[in-house]
Amino acid sequence: MMDSREKILSRDALLERLAAHRQHGQRIVLANGWFDLLHAGHIRYLEGARREGDVLVVGVNSDASGRTLKGDRRPVLRARARAELVAALAAVDYVVIFDEPSVEALLAAIRPDVHARGTHESVPERKRAAEMGVRIAIVGGPKRHSTRDLLARLRKPSHG
């Protein structure tokens, strides 16, 4: 069994691995997110993404992009720790940390067959995906879990 940390690759190393998978006719799926406190919704999303192809790559936002988009109190966990948690999941083949505020540059570099998104999200990169011939798949079921809500509950003073 592969050590989950070995699944975390640089962008260049990932592209090399994906070229080998493509030579074997395997379909590549890209999913992405913050994964800042892993919860059941994340698991459903990534398992749903995996069902869309043969190899699942997960892009994890860097700490800097997290602060830019989510504020100074996020992320709770550092990017490397979040990447290790995601890499430990059986559905996930590879993890790459990306610095850009949007997944578009990673999408363009990887050129997956499918880009998986959760049901609650808009797909701002839909136009770019269509230009590259990448199919968008909405996966994971209804959004009933959120890191934002979990953090709010944890930060709320307890009375009792």
Secondary structure, DSSP 8 states (H G I E B T S, - for coil): ---GGGGB--HHHHHHHHHHHHHTT--EEEEEE--SS--HHHHHHHHHHHTTSSEEEEEEE-HHHHHHHH-TT--SS-HHHHHHHHHTSTT-SEEEEE-SSSSHHHHHHH--SEEEEETT---TTHHHHHHHT-EEEEES-S----HHHHHHHHHS----
